[in-house]
């Protein structure tokens, strides 16, 4: 695969409803090297793919994901809210299960960045469910489990040390746009046994990238829809860029590669 890898943020979310099978199929269609997506647990402990902790934004209902059963949740229309493509409807899109996503990717070689979304009360349960799904899938070598809750990363590593993980970082509201030194971020990632460090683009300074690379951490930058990042990533050894618009980023990366 050419460098940097282009990963579709919640699929091809610029042109399709996020975190749906349609968004993932579109990312595959336009040549993305993989997808990033979010996983939560239903009331009955089943892993499903949705970003928010409730259905209000994408499903038009106030329910919390953890309060709804799998049977009910997978009937919710999570496509009709999407209005960026007025020439077609996505009313047939439903919340996918993690198993369905894994099945979709069995027929290709794309990567999957699986972000665990949970509070402390579900941390262990979600980690166990995700690890079990990976164990029983055919995609073990292509899944990277990431989380802002680094304690959850530690749990994944304790359950199965061979599952690849990434420690996620975002700038706090009071933080400057670029952290003066990346050493603290890198140390935090290493402390929980992460294999990669996934940085919000405001944190991806040259110093932080260099520090991570020197200690063997692969660097992923999110969420970037600006093609200027392609050369920067290639020159600095960034493994992957996570983007809402994988079609544009793949096109620009491949054009730069052939110049």
C-alpha positions as CSV (number, residue, x, y, z in Angstrom):
1,X,0.0,0.0,0.0
2,X,1.3,3.5,-0.8
3,X,2.3,5.8,2.0
4,X,0.6,7.4,3.8
5,X,-2.3,5.1,4.2
6,X,-5.7,6.8,3.8
7,X,-8.3,5.7,6.3
8,X,-12.0,6.7,6.0
9,X,-13.2,8.4,9.2
10,X,-16.4,6.6,10.1
11,X,-16.2,5.3,6.5
12,X,-16.6,7.8,3.6
13,X,-18.5,10.1,6.0
14,X,-18.2,13.2,3.8
15,X,-20.6,11.7,1.3
16,X,-22.5,8.9,3.1
17,X,-24.1,8.5,6.6
18,X,-21.3,7.9,9.1
19,X,-20.6,4.5,10.6
20,X,-23.0,2.6,8.3
21,X,-22.3,-0.3,6.0
22,X,-23.0,2.1,3.1
23,X,-20.3,4.4,4.3
24,X,-17.8,1.5,4.6
25,X,-18.7,0.2,1.2
26,X,-18.1,3.6,-0.3
27,X,-14.7,3.9,1.4
28,X,-13.7,0.6,-0.1
29,X,-15.1,1.7,-3.5
30,X,-13.0,4.9,-3.7
31,X,-9.8,3.1,-2.7
32,X,-9.3,3.9,0.9
33,X,-6.8,1.7,2.7
34,X,-9.1,1.1,5.6
35,X,-11.8,2.6,7.8
36,X,-12.1,4.1,11.3
37,X,-15.3,3.4,13.2
38,X,-16.8,3.5,16.7
39,X,-18.1,0.6,18.8
40,X,-20.4,0.7,21.8
41,X,-22.4,-1.9,23.7
42,X,-26.2,-2.4,23.6
43,X,-28.3,-3.1,26.7
44,X,-27.7,-6.8,26.1
45,X,-24.0,-6.5,25.8
46,X,-23.6,-6.7,22.0
47,X,-21.0,-4.6,20.2
48,X,-22.6,-2.2,17.6
49,X,-21.1,0.5,15.4
50,X,-22.1,4.1,16.4
51,X,-20.3,7.2,17.6
52,X,-22.7,9.0,19.9
53,X,-23.9,7.5,23.2
54,X,-27.5,8.2,22.1
55,X,-29.6,8.0,19.0
56,X,-30.7,11.7,18.9
57,X,-28.4,13.0,16.2
58,X,-28.4,10.0,13.7
59,X,-31.5,8.1,14.7
60,X,-34.0,10.8,15.8
61,X,-34.6,9.2,19.2
62,X,-33.4,10.2,22.6
63,X,-32.5,6.7,23.8
64,X,-29.0,5.9,25.1
65,X,-27.3,3.1,23.2
66,X,-26.7,1.1,26.4
67,X,-30.4,1.2,27.2
68,X,-31.6,-0.3,23.9
69,X,-31.5,-4.0,23.0
70,X,-29.7,-5.2,19.9
71,X,-33.0,-6.3,18.3
72,X,-34.5,-2.8,18.7
73,X,-31.3,-0.9,17.9
74,X,-30.7,-2.6,14.5
75,X,-34.1,-1.5,13.3
76,X,-33.4,2.2,13.8
77,X,-33.0,4.3,10.6
78,X,-29.6,6.0,10.8
79,X,-29.5,7.2,7.2
80,X,-32.4,9.6,6.7
81,X,-30.7,12.4,8.7
82,X,-27.9,12.7,6.2
83,X,-28.8,15.5,3.7
84,X,-25.6,16.1,1.9
85,X,-26.7,13.9,-1.1
86,X,-30.2,15.2,-2.0
87,X,-30.4,13.0,-5.1
88,X,-30.7,9.8,-3.0
89,X,-32.0,8.5,0.2
90,X,-30.2,6.4,2.9
91,X,-33.3,5.4,4.8
92,X,-32.3,1.8,4.5
93,X,-29.2,2.2,6.5
94,X,-29.2,0.6,10.0
95,X,-26.7,0.5,12.8
96,X,-24.3,-2.3,12.0
97,X,-23.1,-4.9,14.4
98,X,-19.4,-5.3,14.8
99,X,-19.8,-8.8,13.3
100,X,-21.4,-7.4,10.2
101,X,-18.5,-5.0,9.7
102,X,-16.0,-7.8,10.1
103,X,-17.9,-9.9,7.5
104,X,-17.9,-7.0,5.0
105,X,-14.1,-6.8,5.2
106,X,-13.4,-10.5,4.9
107,X,-13.3,-10.2,1.1
108,X,-10.6,-7.5,1.0
109,X,-7.3,-6.5,2.6
110,X,-8.3,-3.2,4.2
111,X,-7.3,-2.1,7.7
112,X,-9.8,-1.4,10.5
113,X,-9.3,1.2,13.2
114,X,-11.8,0.2,15.8
115,X,-12.4,2.9,18.4
116,X,-13.9,1.7,21.7
117,X,-16.5,4.1,23.1
118,X,-17.4,3.6,26.7
119,X,-17.5,5.1,30.2
120,X,-15.8,3.5,33.1
121,X,-18.8,1.3,34.0
122,X,-18.6,-0.5,30.6
123,X,-14.8,-0.4,30.1
124,X,-14.0,-4.0,30.9
125,X,-17.2,-5.4,29.3
126,X,-16.6,-3.6,26.0
127,X,-12.9,-4.6,25.9
128,X,-13.9,-8.3,26.4
129,X,-16.6,-8.1,23.7
130,X,-14.2,-6.5,21.2
131,X,-11.4,-8.9,21.9
132,X,-13.8,-11.9,21.5
133,X,-15.1,-10.5,18.2
134,X,-11.6,-10.1,16.9
135,X,-10.6,-13.5,18.1
136,X,-13.4,-15.2,16.2
137,X,-13.0,-13.1,13.1
138,X,-10.7,-13.6,10.1
139,X,-9.3,-10.1,10.5
140,X,-7.1,-10.3,13.5
141,X,-4.0,-9.0,11.8
142,X,-5.8,-6.1,10.2
143,X,-7.6,-4.6,13.3
144,X,-6.2,-1.8,15.4
145,X,-8.1,-1.1,18.6
146,X,-7.9,2.5,19.7
147,X,-9.3,4.5,22.6
148,X,-9.1,7.8,24.5
149,X,-9.6,5.8,27.7
150,X,-6.1,4.4,28.0
151,X,-7.1,2.1,30.8
152,X,-9.2,0.3,28.2
153,X,-6.1,-0.2,26.1
154,X,-4.4,-1.9,29.0
155,X,-7.3,-4.2,29.5
156,X,-7.2,-5.2,25.8
157,X,-3.5,-6.0,26.1
158,X,-4.1,-8.0,29.2
159,X,-6.8,-10.1,27.5
160,X,-4.7,-10.6,24.3
161,X,-1.3,-9.0,24.0
162,X,-1.1,-9.7,20.3
163,X,-4.1,-7.4,19.4
164,X,-2.7,-4.2,17.9
165,X,-3.7,-1.0,19.8
166,X,-3.4,2.7,19.4
167,X,-3.6,5.4,22.1
168,X,-5.8,8.3,21.1
169,X,-5.0,11.9,22.0
170,X,-6.9,15.1,21.4
171,X,-6.1,18.7,22.5
172,X,-7.9,19.8,25.6
173,X,-10.0,23.0,25.6
174,X,-7.3,24.8,27.6
175,X,-4.4,23.4,25.6
176,X,-2.5,25.4,23.0
177,X,-2.9,24.3,19.4
178,X,0.4,22.5,19.4
179,X,1.9,20.9,22.5
180,X,5.4,22.1,23.2
181,X,6.8,18.6,23.6
182,X,5.4,15.2,22.6
183,X,7.3,13.3,25.2
184,X,4.4,13.1,27.7
185,X,2.0,11.8,25.0
186,X,4.5,9.2,23.8
187,X,5.2,8.1,27.4
188,X,1.5,7.7,28.1
189,X,1.1,5.6,24.9
190,X,4.0,3.4,25.8
191,X,2.9,3.0,29.4
192,X,-0.3,1.2,28.3
193,X,1.5,-1.0,25.8
194,X,0.1,0.7,22.7
195,X,1.6,-0.2,19.3
196,X,0.6,3.1,17.7
197,X,-0.2,6.7,18.7
198,X,-3.2,8.4,17.1
199,X,-2.9,12.2,17.3
200,X,-5.4,14.9,16.5
201,X,-3.8,17.0,13.8
202,X,-3.3,19.9,16.2
203,X,-1.0,17.7,18.3
204,X,0.9,16.2,15.4
205,X,4.0,18.5,15.7
206,X,7.3,17.4,14.1
207,X,8.7,16.9,17.5
208,X,6.0,14.6,18.7
209,X,6.1,12.6,15.5
210,X,9.9,12.2,15.7
211,X,9.7,11.3,19.4
212,X,7.1,8.6,18.7
213,X,8.9,7.2,15.7
214,X,12.2,6.9,17.6
215,X,10.7,4.7,20.2
216,X,8.9,2.4,17.7
217,X,5.4,3.8,17.8
218,X,3.6,4.1,14.5
219,X,1.9,7.5,14.1
220,X,-1.6,8.1,12.8
221,X,-3.1,11.6,12.4
222,X,-6.8,12.5,12.5
223,X,-9.1,14.0,11.1
224,X,-7.6,15.7,8.1
225,X,-9.4,16.7,4.9
226,X,-6.5,18.8,3.6
227,X,-4.3,17.2,0.9
228,X,-1.3,19.3,2.2
229,X,-1.0,16.6,4.9
230,X,-0.1,14.0,2.3
231,X,3.4,15.3,1.6
232,X,3.9,16.1,5.3
233,X,3.0,12.6,6.3
234,X,5.1,11.0,3.7
235,X,8.2,13.1,4.5
236,X,7.8,12.5,8.3
237,X,7.0,8.8,8.3
238,X,3.4,9.1,9.4
239,X,1.7,5.7,8.8
240,X,-1.8,6.9,8.1
241,X,-4.2,9.8,7.8
242,X,-7.8,9.5,8.9
243,X,-10.1,11.6,6.8
244,X,-13.8,12.2,6.2
245,X,-13.1,12.4,2.4
246,X,-11.0,9.3,1.5
247,X,-11.8,9.7,-2.2
248,X,-10.2,13.1,-2.5
249,X,-7.2,12.1,-0.3
250,X,-6.6,8.9,-2.2
251,X,-6.7,10.8,-5.5
252,X,-4.3,13.5,-4.3
253,X,-1.9,11.0,-2.8
254,X,-1.8,8.8,-5.9
255,X,-1.3,11.8,-8.1
256,X,1.6,13.0,-6.0
257,X,3.1,9.5,-6.1
258,X,3.1,9.5,-9.9
259,X,4.6,13.0,-10.3
